[in-house]
């Protein structure tokens, strides 16, 4: 299977996963929160932060989706690399707040690492395109 097809399938899977997960946090944060890996439900108005997490995920998915659909593959590679920082941050948050180590590493850490791999593969795929010099415009006689 060509690298471009593998990258496209991986990126589309990430986009759909991030979009689905974000929508779950917006629509039903109380049932989705345990899957995040934190040990307890936030007290007081803290539940609003789960909706913020959902909005962040939906926005990230939309950005990645727009880059994929419009064919900006190098920018998509960069966005995947940067977006992985959010997943690594989620992993660190779960670990720092005595959450589930298995969820922190198995969900957030794995997702982030796969995003980095997909981003690097996307950068590799587009390396020759980015390095190619622009063709000069024909000169009028």
C-alpha positions in Angstrom: 0.0 0.0 0.0 1.5 3.4 -0.9 2.6 5.8 1.8 0.1 8.4 0.7 -2.9 6.0 1.1 -1.6 4.8 4.6 -1.3 8.4 5.7 -4.7 9.3 4.4 -6.4 6.4 6.2 -4.5 7.1 9.5 -5.3 10.8 9.4 -9.0 10.1 8.6 -9.2 7.6 11.5 -7.7 10.2 13.9 -10.0 12.9 12.6 -13.1 10.7 13.2 -11.9 9.5 16.5 -11.1 12.9 17.8 -14.4 14.3 16.5 -16.4 11.5 18.1 -14.6 11.8 21.4 -15.0 15.5 21.5 -18.7 15.3 20.7 -19.1 12.7 23.5 -17.6 15.2 26.0 -19.9 18.0 24.8 -23.1 15.9 24.7 -22.6 13.7 27.8 -19.6 14.6 29.8 -20.7 12.7 32.9 -20.7 9.4 31.1 -17.6 10.1 29.0 -15.4 11.5 31.8 -14.5 8.1 33.3 -12.9 7.2 30.0 -10.5 10.1 30.3 -8.7 8.3 33.1 -9.3 10.7 36.1 -10.3 9.1 39.4 -13.3 11.3 40.2 -15.9 13.6 38.7 -15.0 17.3 39.1 -16.8 19.0 42.0 -18.9 22.2 41.7 -18.7 23.8 38.3 -15.6 21.8 37.3 -17.7 19.7 35.0 -17.7 22.6 32.5 -14.0 21.9 31.9 -15.0 18.6 30.4 -17.1 20.4 27.8 -14.2 22.7 27.1 -12.1 19.6 26.5 -14.8 18.4 24.1 -14.8 21.7 22.2 -11.0 21.6 21.9 -11.2 18.1 20.4 -13.9 19.0 17.9 -11.9 22.1 16.8 -8.8 20.1 16.4 -10.7 17.4 14.4 -12.2 20.2 12.1 -8.7 21.7 11.5 -7.2 18.4 10.6 -10.2 17.5 8.4 -10.0 20.8 6.5 -6.3 20.2 5.9 -7.0 16.7 4.7 -9.9 17.5 2.4 -8.1 20.5 0.8 -5.0 18.5 0.2 -2.6 20.5 2.4 -0.8 17.4 3.4 2.4 19.0 4.7 0.4 21.4 6.9 -1.6 18.4 8.0 1.6 16.7 9.0 2.6 19.7 11.1 -0.9 19.9 12.6 -0.7 16.2 13.6 2.6 16.8 15.3 1.4 19.8 17.2 -2.0 18.3 18.0 -0.2 15.3 19.6 0.9 17.7 22.3 -2.7 18.0 23.5 -2.9 14.2 23.8 0.4 14.1 25.7 -1.0 16.8 27.9 -4.1 14.8 28.6 -1.8 11.8 29.5 0.2 14.0 31.8 -2.9 15.4 33.4 -4.3 11.9 34.1 -1.0 10.7 35.6 -0.5 13.9 37.7 -4.0 13.7 39.2 -3.6 10.0 40.3 -5.8 8.7 37.4 -5.6 5.4 35.7 -2.1 4.7 34.4 -3.5 2.2 31.9 -5.9 4.8 30.4 -3.2 7.6 30.5 -0.7 5.5 28.6 -3.0 3.2 26.6 -5.4 5.9 25.4 -3.7 9.3 25.6 -0.1 8.2 25.3 -0.8 5.8 22.4 -3.0 8.3 20.6 -0.3 11.0 20.9 2.4 8.6 19.7 0.4 7.4 16.7 -0.3 11.1 15.8 3.4 11.8 15.9 4.1 8.8 13.7 1.4 9.8 11.3 2.6 13.4 11.3 6.2 12.3 10.6 5.1 9.9 7.8 3.1 12.8 6.3 6.2 15.0 6.4 8.2 12.2 4.8 5.6 11.8 2.1 5.7 15.5 1.3 9.5 16.0 1.8 10.3 15.9 -1.9 7.5 18.2 -2.8 8.6 20.8 -0.3 12.2 20.5 -1.4 11.5 20.8 -5.1 12.4 24.2 -6.6 9.6 26.1 -8.2 9.6 25.9 -11.9 10.4 29.3 -13.5 7.6 31.1 -15.4 8.0 31.2 -19.1 9.3 34.5 -20.4 7.5 36.5 -23.0 9.4 37.2 -26.2 
